[in-house]
């Protein structure tokens, strides 16, 4: 995705509702990729957050969302699922007819968003993850039928500014994306935490164990990304018959490692669906 090719012809503005970590990451990523700061307006009720965004990115900020969304091409909703209904309903009377809404709230469907925004809206549901803070995010995207081709390109460009994005054809898959990549960084952190603790228990210092665990996770991730080979192939390549790696892998398998991961993904997927049901229509 070439961000410049999409945004160079943008004539309106990008309005961000919410200036928390994820919203801030997206705004910073766009500015870093060449979006004119004056094309971005951020809305947040907290004055110190607004002041920080204006200082760091030279973007426009506003306390009143109903005023800020005027003439927007894209309105990115970066608020918690628990308050999304209230925020959307407050925006509905002033939401521009031509604007596309992009939500990054877990569990909230495009149908719910469309209804709360007054109906007949172009809505994209997105699930980024926290590595977006470093420009290494992974985002799943789903668009309702009212999203035009050029709007899909713009949504991709906004999320690609902080990593990669993947479009889904079935919205039900968004709960799986939430479980896989949305929550996934925590799984890696948990593994690194456990590896470090185990190494300390075997006699390594805290500092050495942390340094080696962190770099191992980084290196393995880069190999997955850059080698062009799948995880199973890479695992098999480093698992010599009768060696130390094989001993560890066999121990994982005896303890049901794959089943543990499958249950965890299923639990997170189910929770995403529950969040949607709790939000109502």
Rosetta silent file (secondary structure, phi, psi, omega in degrees, C-alpha in Angstrom):
SEQUENCE: XXXXXXXXXXXXXXXXXXXXXXXXXXXXXXXXXXXXXXXXXXXXXXXXXXXXXXXXXXXXXXXXXXXXXXXXXXXXXXXXXXXXXXXXXXXXXXXXXXXXXXXXXXXXXXXXXXXXXXXXXXXXXXXXXXXXXXXXXXXXXXXXXXXXXXXXXXXXXXXXXXXXXXXXXXXXXXXXXXXXXXXXXXXXXXXXXXXXXXXXXXXXXXXXXXXXXXXXXXXXXXXXXXXXXXXXXXXXXXXXXXXXXXXXXXXXXXXXXXXXXXXXXXXXXXXXXXXXXXXXX
SCORE:     score description
SCORE:     0.000 S_00000001
   1 L     0.000  123.485  175.241    0.000    0.000    0.000 S_00000001
   2 L   -95.743  104.790 -176.238    1.419    3.379   -1.023 S_00000001
   3 H   -59.396  -42.352 -176.288    0.010    5.830    1.469 S_00000001
   4 H   -60.791  -36.514 -177.637    0.964    8.873   -0.577 S_00000001
   5 H   -66.428  -26.454  179.478   -0.971    7.644   -3.620 S_00000001
   6 H   -87.065  -42.207 -170.921   -4.153    7.500   -1.571 S_00000001
   7 H   -88.943  -15.137 -176.844   -3.793   10.614    0.542 S_00000001
   8 L   -62.739  -29.468 -179.092   -2.329   13.007   -2.011 S_00000001
   9 L   -98.124    7.901 -178.723   -5.789   13.637   -3.439 S_00000001
  10 L   -68.173  126.302 -175.948   -7.572   13.857   -0.102 S_00000001
  11 L  -110.833   -8.596  178.979   -9.600   17.050    0.027 S_00000001
  12 L  -104.711 -134.515 -179.625  -11.339   16.759    3.368 S_00000001
  13 E  -145.915  164.241  176.220  -10.011   15.835    6.757 S_00000001
  14 E  -107.276  122.331 -177.999   -9.447   12.916    9.094 S_00000001
  15 E  -111.866  122.052 -179.742  -11.217   13.281   12.418 S_00000001
  16 E  -104.342  120.129  176.236  -10.099   11.144   15.369 S_00000001
  17 E   -97.250  102.354 -176.028  -12.540   10.730   18.240 S_00000001
  18 L   113.215  123.808 -177.941  -10.328    9.756   21.171 S_00000001
  19 L  -113.872   30.047  177.264   -6.682   10.610   21.746 S_00000001
  20 L   -72.911 -165.654 -172.925   -5.563    7.547   23.701 S_00000001
  21 H   -57.287  -47.471 -175.503   -2.638    5.280   22.826 S_00000001
  22 H   -72.076  -43.139  176.800   -4.078    3.746   19.653 S_00000001
  23 H   -60.724  -43.062  178.988   -5.557    6.964   18.294 S_00000001
  24 H   -62.246  -40.396  179.500   -2.317    8.761   19.053 S_00000001
  25 H   -62.345  -43.018 -179.942   -0.291    6.055   17.302 S_00000001
  26 H   -65.933  -43.181  178.121   -2.384    6.344   14.159 S_00000001
  27 H   -62.509  -44.982  179.150   -2.148   10.125   14.094 S_00000001
  28 H   -63.122  -39.682  178.427    1.601   10.017   14.629 S_00000001
  29 H   -63.308  -41.177  179.305    2.017    7.378   11.938 S_00000001
  30 H   -65.618  -44.786  179.068    0.089    9.431    9.406 S_00000001
  31 H   -62.691  -41.239  179.404    2.050   12.593   10.126 S_00000001
  32 H   -64.226  -29.359 -179.838    5.305   10.635    9.887 S_00000001
  33 L   -88.992    4.287  171.058    4.206    9.280    6.485 S_00000001
  34 L   108.543    2.331  175.233    3.573   12.757    5.098 S_00000001
  35 L   -65.809  135.832  177.879   -0.048   13.622    5.841 S_00000001
  36 L   -66.062  127.146 -178.253   -0.386   17.371    6.316 S_00000001
  37 H   -54.377  -31.837 -178.343   -1.065   18.002   10.014 S_00000001
  38 H   -70.745   -9.488  175.708   -3.818   20.458    9.155 S_00000001
  39 H   -83.942   -7.741 -176.133   -5.804   17.594    7.603 S_00000001
  40 E  -112.128  132.827  171.214   -6.105   15.905   11.008 S_00000001
  41 E  -126.812  134.463 -178.580   -8.334   16.970   13.865 S_00000001
  42 E  -114.329  137.807  178.981   -8.368   15.135   17.186 S_00000001
  43 E  -115.922  128.713  174.814  -11.213   15.191   19.699 S_00000001
  44 L  -155.875  139.687 -178.890  -10.710   14.357   23.354 S_00000001
  45 L   -72.885  -13.987 -176.057  -12.451   15.620   26.497 S_00000001
  46 L   -94.660  119.166 -175.214   -9.144   15.850   28.392 S_00000001
  47 H   -61.996  -38.709 -178.260   -7.357   19.140   27.815 S_00000001
  48 H   -65.822  -33.974  176.587   -3.896   17.778   28.598 S_00000001
  49 H   -67.519  -44.590  178.178   -4.323   15.056   25.954 S_00000001
  50 H   -60.274  -43.996 -179.250   -5.433   17.614   23.379 S_00000001
  51 H   -63.248  -38.737  179.441   -2.496   19.867   24.239 S_00000001
  52 H   -65.191  -42.425  179.071   -0.061   16.957   23.920 S_00000001
  53 H   -64.886  -43.614  179.654   -1.364   15.970   20.493 S_00000001
  54 H   -63.525  -39.629 -178.809   -1.241   19.544   19.234 S_00000001
  55 H   -69.912  -44.916 -172.959    2.304   19.978   20.549 S_00000001
  56 H   -76.399  -34.562 -172.753    3.695   16.675   19.285 S_00000001
  57 H  -119.336   -3.039 -177.789    2.064   16.534   15.840 S_00000001
  58 L    56.647   33.385  178.445    0.987   20.143   15.152 S_00000001
  59 L   -95.821  165.802  176.296   -2.533   18.879   14.443 S_00000001
  60 E   -78.815  145.284  176.816   -5.825   20.583   15.182 S_00000001
  61 E  -132.030  158.383 -177.575   -7.638   19.556   18.353 S_00000001
  62 E  -153.779  148.435  175.644  -11.140   20.125   19.630 S_00000001
  63 L   -90.662  -20.823 -174.909  -13.204   19.365   22.708 S_00000001
  64 L  -105.878  107.514 -176.967  -16.532   19.248   20.830 S_00000001
  65 H   -65.283  -36.159 -176.778  -16.873   16.204   18.556 S_00000001
  66 H   -64.582  -30.003  175.931  -20.050   17.462   16.863 S_00000001
  67 H   -80.442  -40.496 -174.029  -18.171   20.513   15.604 S_00000001
  68 H   -65.911  -31.295 -175.592  -14.964   18.651   14.756 S_00000001
  69 L   -76.496  -10.049 -177.671  -16.599   16.087   12.420 S_00000001
  70 L   -55.124  129.338  177.305  -17.917   18.737   10.041 S_00000001
  71 L    66.183   15.521  179.472  -16.691   18.084    6.466 S_00000001
  72 E   -73.455  143.639  171.239  -14.661   15.028    7.539 S_00000001
  73 E   -85.945  -35.389 -178.638  -13.872   12.331    4.970 S_00000001
  74 E  -137.581  131.312  175.031  -13.054    9.787    7.668 S_00000001
  75 E  -116.461  111.576 -178.026  -14.109    9.715   11.311 S_00000001
  76 E   -97.121  119.624 -175.938  -12.037    7.268   13.314 S_00000001
  77 E   -94.041  100.911 -176.436  -13.734    6.161   16.517 S_00000001
  78 L  -112.000   58.385  178.742  -10.985    5.348   19.031 S_00000001
  79 L  -122.849  165.736 -176.582  -13.091    5.000   22.182 S_00000001
  80 L   -68.801  149.154  179.578  -13.804    2.046   24.468 S_00000001
  81 H   -55.633  -33.744 -175.937  -16.557   -0.409   23.490 S_00000001
  82 H   -66.274  -23.119 -179.106  -18.467    0.423   26.659 S_00000001
  83 H  -113.064    3.669 -174.858  -19.001    4.057   25.586 S_00000001
  84 H   -61.230  -42.959 -179.104  -19.205    3.585   21.811 S_00000001
  85 H   -58.951  -47.303 -179.742  -23.001    3.677   21.681 S_00000001
  86 H   -61.330  -44.232 -178.733  -23.166    6.947   23.606 S_00000001
  87 H   -63.742  -46.383 -178.696  -20.436    8.540   21.476 S_00000001
  88 H   -63.649  -44.625 -178.742  -22.022    7.484   18.172 S_00000001
  89 H   -64.174  -33.427  177.067  -25.493    8.609   19.150 S_00000001
  90 H   -70.997  -27.527  179.825  -24.145   12.009   20.171 S_00000001
  91 H   -83.604  -24.871 -170.816  -22.429   12.303   16.776 S_00000001
  92 H   -48.923  -46.647 -176.680  -25.367   11.109   14.672 S_00000001
  93 H   -64.342  -27.296 -176.274  -27.062   14.507   14.131 S_00000001
  94 H  -109.271    2.102 -176.841  -23.846   16.145   12.885 S_00000001
  95 L   -68.790  124.657 -176.131  -22.168   13.164   11.177 S_00000001
  96 L   -64.326  138.483 -177.772  -21.391   14.158    7.547 S_00000001
  97 L   -60.699  -32.693 -175.800  -23.298   12.152    4.940 S_00000001
  98 L   -86.116   -7.527 -172.238  -20.141   11.635    2.847 S_00000001
  99 L   -80.659  149.861  172.262  -17.936   10.536    5.742 S_00000001
 100 E  -102.073  133.730  174.745  -16.772    7.000    6.454 S_00000001
 101 E   -95.248  132.983  175.593  -16.733    5.833   10.062 S_00000001
 102 E  -122.998  119.224 -179.745  -13.850    3.597   11.136 S_00000001
 103 E  -107.433  137.825  175.478  -14.126    1.949   14.556 S_00000001
 104 L  -112.973   21.555 -179.240  -11.268    0.279   16.407 S_00000001
 105 L   -87.014  131.273 -179.987  -13.441   -0.923   19.306 S_00000001
 106 L   -66.238  135.553  169.943  -13.422   -4.654   20.012 S_00000001
 107 L    84.368  -13.237 -176.921  -16.694   -6.495   19.573 S_00000001
 108 L   -89.692  122.425 -172.825  -18.822   -3.645   18.186 S_00000001
 109 L   -82.556  163.921  176.931  -20.329   -4.600   14.812 S_00000001
 110 H   -65.647  -33.122  177.940  -20.788   -2.467   11.724 S_00000001
 111 H   -64.863  -44.463  176.697  -24.547   -2.882   12.064 S_00000001
 112 H   -60.690  -46.290 -179.470  -24.476   -1.499   15.591 S_00000001
 113 H   -61.772  -44.802  179.298  -22.268    1.393   14.517 S_00000001
 114 H   -59.761  -45.903 -179.889  -24.467    2.190   11.518 S_00000001
 115 H   -61.822  -47.761 -176.728  -27.598    2.165   13.677 S_00000001
 116 H   -67.292  -27.909  179.640  -26.105    4.354   16.406 S_00000001
 117 L   -86.916    3.788  175.331  -24.801    6.842   13.813 S_00000001
 118 L   105.941   -4.772  177.090  -28.285    7.282   12.349 S_00000001
 119 L    89.854  156.033  179.349  -28.302    4.707    9.540 S_00000001
 120 L    62.132   36.337 -179.064  -27.147    4.641    5.910 S_00000001
 121 L  -105.158  148.478  170.275  -23.523    5.140    6.930 S_00000001
 122 E   -83.132  118.436 -172.839  -20.330    3.810    5.357 S_00000001
 123 E  -129.662  133.158  173.251  -18.726    1.893    8.221 S_00000001
 124 E  -119.067  132.323  174.933  -15.416    0.044    8.557 S_00000001
 125 E  -102.773  129.336 -176.967  -14.614   -2.076   11.567 S_00000001
 126 E  -128.303  145.347  175.084  -10.910   -2.349   12.384 S_00000001
 127 E  -130.141   89.265  174.251   -8.946   -4.296   14.974 S_00000001
 128 L   -83.368  177.250  176.209   -5.364   -3.029   15.318 S_00000001
 129 L  -132.270  171.326 -170.317   -2.984   -4.123   18.060 S_00000001
 130 H   -64.809  -25.762  174.822   -0.565   -2.410   20.412 S_00000001
 131 H   -61.072   -8.516  171.078    2.626   -2.853   18.308 S_00000001
 132 H   -56.848  -26.650  177.180    1.067   -0.081   16.216 S_00000001
 133 H   -59.091  -25.136 -179.436    2.709    2.138   18.826 S_00000001
 134 H  -108.458    8.698 -176.365    6.033    1.148   17.198 S_00000001
 135 L    77.199   18.139 -177.148    4.790    1.108   13.601 S_00000001
 136 L  -123.743   34.468 -176.726    4.603   -2.693   13.690 S_00000001
 137 E   -78.540  165.416  174.553    0.871   -3.227   14.094 S_00000001
 138 E  -132.732  126.460 -173.398   -1.395   -5.822   12.511 S_00000001
 139 E  -129.805  132.523  168.467   -5.001   -4.881   11.710 S_00000001
 140 E   -95.218  142.151 -176.934   -8.022   -6.792   10.467 S_00000001
 141 E  -130.081  141.982  172.591  -10.595   -4.752    8.506 S_00000001
 142 E  -139.531  134.274 -178.608  -14.221   -5.305    7.510 S_00000001
 143 E  -114.689  141.259  172.839  -16.390   -2.902    5.491 S_00000001
 144 L   -79.207  176.318 -170.474  -20.156   -2.744    5.225 S_00000001
 145 L   -67.791  -16.284 -177.196  -21.837   -2.560    1.820 S_00000001
 146 L   -87.369   -5.124  179.884  -21.922    1.251    1.781 S_00000001
 147 L   -79.523  122.897 -179.290  -18.132    1.631    1.808 S_00000001
 148 L   -80.655  164.078 -176.673  -16.897    2.650   -1.639 S_00000001
 149 H   -57.670  -42.823 -178.864  -13.705    1.328   -3.236 S_00000001
 150 H   -69.720  -27.570  175.813  -11.819    4.570   -2.656 S_00000001
 151 H   -71.420  -37.082  175.446  -12.928    4.585    0.970 S_00000001
 152 H   -60.704  -42.216  178.512  -11.555    1.075    1.429 S_00000001
 153 H   -62.360  -40.254  179.594   -8.222    2.302    0.060 S_00000001
 154 H   -66.983  -42.877  177.471   -8.231    5.212    2.473 S_00000001
 155 H   -59.856  -43.414  177.046   -9.042    2.979    5.453 S_00000001
 156 H   -59.688  -43.968 -177.205   -6.184    0.671    4.448 S_00000001
 157 H   -62.645  -40.816 -179.875   -3.819    3.608    4.125 S_00000001
 158 H   -63.085  -45.958 -178.794   -4.645    4.924    7.589 S_00000001
 159 H   -75.682  -31.322  177.933   -4.028    1.548    9.263 S_00000001
 160 H   -69.311  -14.741  177.340   -1.026    0.705    7.070 S_00000001
 161 L   -65.834  -18.163 -179.243    0.636    3.844    8.417 S_00000001
 162 L  -125.387   24.213  178.507    1.328    1.885   11.611 S_00000001
 163 E   151.260 -133.546  177.976    1.856   -1.654   10.263 S_00000001
 164 E  -123.787  159.400  175.827   -0.085   -3.960    7.954 S_00000001
 165 E  -135.013  150.355 -179.568   -3.801   -4.478    7.348 S_00000001
 166 E  -132.403  128.012  179.028   -5.828   -7.436    6.075 S_00000001
 167 E   -86.602  139.870  177.282   -9.390   -7.211    4.716 S_00000001
 168 L  -112.298  147.068  178.778  -11.982   -9.796    5.743 S_00000001
 169 L   -95.332  -16.680 -177.378  -15.089  -10.753    3.783 S_00000001
 170 L  -121.992  117.776 -175.223  -17.000  -12.155    6.781 S_00000001
 171 H   -64.048  -28.523  178.952  -17.526   -9.880    9.773 S_00000001
 172 H   -58.432  -25.201  179.656  -17.828  -12.841   12.133 S_00000001
 173 H   -71.213  -14.012  179.804  -14.106  -13.392   11.534 S_00000001
 174 H   -63.521  -31.701  177.321  -13.346  -10.096   13.285 S_00000001
 175 H   -67.253  -32.792  176.132  -13.759  -11.789   16.657 S_00000001
 176 H   -70.334  -40.371  176.558  -11.086  -14.296   15.603 S_00000001
 177 H   -60.183  -42.315  177.755   -8.808  -11.439   14.501 S_00000001
 178 H   -58.687  -43.291 -179.366   -9.339   -9.830   17.893 S_00000001
 179 H   -69.655  -35.426 -175.358   -8.348  -13.096   19.576 S_00000001
 180 H   -81.907  -65.788 -174.285   -5.353  -13.698   17.299 S_00000001
 181 H   -96.412  -32.796  179.153   -3.625  -10.387   16.621 S_00000001
 182 H   -62.326  -49.451  178.638   -5.571   -7.956   18.793 S_00000001
 183 L   -90.502  -13.430 -171.435   -4.838   -9.890   21.980 S_00000001
 184 H   -55.233  -38.939  178.427   -1.839  -11.753   20.540 S_00000001
 185 H   -54.990  -34.641  179.431    0.949   -9.479   21.789 S_00000001
 186 H   -65.408  -31.974  178.814   -0.040  -10.398   25.347 S_00000001
 187 H   -66.364  -41.821  178.968    0.448  -14.087   24.510 S_00000001
 188 H   -65.691  -41.118  178.247    3.999  -13.379   23.320 S_00000001
 189 H   -62.332  -39.600  178.868    4.672  -11.302   26.430 S_00000001
 190 H   -63.493  -42.102  177.957    3.391  -14.167   28.584 S_00000001
 191 H   -63.007  -45.263  179.616    5.693  -16.618   26.805 S_00000001
 192 H   -62.598  -40.068  178.060    8.665  -14.283   27.229 S_00000001
 193 H   -61.339  -44.090 -179.224    7.788  -13.816   30.897 S_00000001
 194 H   -69.013  -40.384  177.883    7.626  -17.573   31.453 S_00000001
 195 H   -61.333  -43.880 -179.292   10.858  -18.219   29.546 S_00000001
 196 H   -63.308  -46.173 -179.144   12.655  -15.592   31.589 S_00000001
 197 H   -62.542  -39.985 -179.702   11.369  -16.936   34.905 S_00000001
 198 H   -65.837  -39.114  179.391   12.323  -20.492   33.964 S_00000001
 199 H   -66.671  -38.788  176.788   15.839  -19.420   32.983 S_00000001
 200 H   -63.236  -40.714  178.456   16.284  -17.593   36.295 S_00000001
 201 H   -62.665  -26.423  178.833   15.120  -20.722   38.096 S_00000001
 202 L   -89.744    2.324  172.516   17.870  -22.606   36.237 S_00000001
 203 L   116.135   -7.057  178.001   20.511  -20.171   37.451 S_00000001
 204 L   -74.662  154.615  174.349   20.688  -17.247   34.990 S_00000001
 205 L   -72.923  159.579  177.976   20.610  -13.682   36.307 S_00000001
 206 H   -57.810  -44.568 -176.269   17.454  -11.600   35.809 S_00000001
 207 H   -65.289  -44.666 -179.499   19.289   -9.279   33.428 S_00000001
 208 H   -66.280  -42.946 -178.913   20.762  -12.051   31.291 S_00000001
 209 H   -62.707  -42.793 -179.981   17.498  -13.983   31.173 S_00000001
 210 H   -65.577  -47.339 -178.657   15.517  -10.917   30.109 S_00000001
 211 H   -58.476  -44.805 -177.767   18.010   -9.845   27.456 S_00000001
 212 H   -70.923  -39.850  179.397   18.154  -13.319   25.918 S_00000001
 213 H   -65.451  -44.981 -179.131   14.382  -13.897   26.070 S_00000001
 214 H   -62.953  -47.407 -178.062   13.566  -10.520   24.513 S_00000001
 215 H   -67.777  -32.495  177.625   16.086  -10.867   21.700 S_00000001
 216 H   -65.031  -43.293  177.554   14.960  -14.437   21.022 S_00000001
 217 H   -63.450  -43.150  178.578   11.351  -13.290   20.574 S_00000001
 218 H   -61.914  -48.062 -178.087   12.491  -10.451   18.317 S_00000001
 219 H   -64.075  -41.007  179.287   14.720  -12.698   16.225 S_00000001
 220 H   -65.244  -40.348  177.972   12.092  -15.408   15.839 S_00000001
 221 H   -62.824  -41.852  178.584    9.507  -12.835   14.762 S_00000001
 222 H   -65.059  -38.607  178.022   11.866  -11.401   12.160 S_00000001
 223 H   -63.455  -41.722  177.310   12.607  -14.866   10.801 S_00000001
 224 H   -60.627  -41.077 -177.079    8.882  -15.541   10.434 S_00000001
 225 H   -75.481  -42.807 -167.292    8.429  -12.236    8.623 S_00000001
 226 H   -97.963  -18.874 -175.218   11.530  -12.117    6.469 S_00000001
 227 L   -78.509  -24.144 -176.578   12.347  -15.748    5.612 S_00000001
 228 L    79.629    5.295 -178.770    9.236  -16.354    3.538 S_00000001
 229 L  -110.283  154.764 -176.886    8.797  -19.756    5.183 S_00000001
 230 L   -78.547  168.038 -175.119    5.984  -20.898    7.449 S_00000001
 231 H   -62.000  -40.533 -178.126    6.268  -21.423   11.176 S_00000001
 232 H   -62.166  -41.925  179.704    6.218  -25.215   10.980 S_00000001
 233 H   -63.546  -45.771 -179.821    9.144  -25.295    8.542 S_00000001
 234 H   -63.739  -40.490  178.220   11.223  -22.929   10.668 S_00000001
 235 H   -61.532  -46.885 -178.805   10.450  -24.914   13.819 S_00000001
 236 H   -62.008  -34.668 -176.858   11.452  -28.192   12.187 S_00000001
 237 H   -66.858  -32.295 -178.679   14.684  -26.652   10.915 S_00000001
 238 H   -96.611    3.220 -178.888   15.883  -25.732   14.397 S_00000001
 239 L  -104.628   87.474 -179.487   14.696  -28.980   15.992 S_00000001
 240 L   -73.762  138.705  179.184   17.574  -31.405   15.571 S_00000001
 241 L   -56.719  128.451  177.444   16.722  -35.074   16.275 S_00000001
 242 L    77.053    3.967 -176.308   17.707  -35.976   19.798 S_00000001
 243 L   -93.120 -173.937 -176.637   18.792  -32.432   20.613 S_00000001
 244 H   -67.622  -38.399 -179.622   17.833  -29.900   23.278 S_00000001
 245 H   -64.990  -41.682  178.240   15.150  -28.231   21.177 S_00000001
 246 H   -61.002  -39.596  179.284   13.439  -31.539   20.515 S_00000001
 247 H   -61.196  -41.549  179.912   13.404  -32.254   24.249 S_00000001
 248 H   -68.868  -44.428 -179.302   11.694  -28.921   24.913 S_00000001
 249 H   -62.775  -42.075  178.985    9.175  -29.297   22.065 S_00000001
 250 H   -64.065  -35.036  176.387    8.244  -32.799   23.198 S_00000001
 251 H   -66.038  -43.697  175.174    7.703  -31.478   26.712 S_00000001
 252 H   -55.314  -48.828 -175.237    5.415  -28.741   25.343 S_00000001
 253 H   -65.962  -39.450  177.267    3.417  -31.302   23.370 S_00000001
 254 H   -60.662  -33.675 -178.842    3.053  -33.699   26.307 S_00000001
 255 L   -86.895    4.788  174.958    1.587  -30.855   28.323 S_00000001
 256 L    79.033   38.024 -176.319   -0.947  -30.039   25.589 S_00000001
 257 H   -54.376  -49.943 -176.962    0.606  -26.831   24.264 S_00000001
 258 H   -63.625  -38.887  178.598   -1.432  -26.724   21.042 S_00000001
 259 H   -67.557  -36.943  177.308   -4.683  -27.425   22.906 S_00000001
 260 H   -60.719  -46.142 -179.840   -3.873  -24.695   25.432 S_00000001
 261 H   -64.927  -42.899 -179.719   -3.392  -22.169   22.624 S_00000001
 262 H   -61.278  -41.842  178.960   -6.552  -23.309   20.844 S_00000001
 263 H   -66.763  -37.358  179.448   -8.613  -22.909   24.007 S_00000001
 264 H   -65.124  -45.254  178.477   -7.150  -19.471   24.649 S_00000001
 265 H   -62.770  -41.391  179.171   -7.986  -18.249   21.125 S_00000001
 266 H   -63.361  -40.785 -179.576  -11.494  -19.694   21.455 S_00000001
 267 H   -65.000  -42.528  179.031  -12.005  -17.959   24.808 S_00000001
 268 H   -67.664  -38.296  177.356  -10.911  -14.598   23.440 S_00000001
 269 H   -61.631  -44.746  179.218  -13.094  -15.057   20.342 S_00000001
 270 H   -62.852  -38.362  179.711  -16.101  -15.824   22.522 S_00000001
 271 H   -64.892  -37.170  177.843  -15.412  -12.763   24.658 S_00000001
 272 H   -61.382  -42.726  177.359  -15.433  -10.554   21.569 S_00000001
 273 H   -64.402  -36.207  178.908  -18.880  -11.813   20.639 S_00000001
 274 H   -65.670  -40.295  177.891  -20.058  -11.213   24.204 S_00000001
 275 H   -58.972  -40.117  177.932  -18.890   -7.596   24.109 S_00000001
 276 H   -63.834  -46.037 -178.754  -21.026   -7.059   21.018 S_00000001
 277 H   -63.820  -38.604 -179.428  -24.100   -8.629   22.636 S_00000001
 278 H   -68.149  -26.335 -178.640  -23.653   -6.558   25.786 S_00000001
 279 H   -73.261  -21.917  179.346  -23.513   -3.343   23.771 S_00000001
 280 L    78.780 -174.328 -176.973  -27.044   -3.887   22.435 S_00000001
 281 L  -106.087    0.000    0.000  -28.535   -2.659   19.160 S_00000001
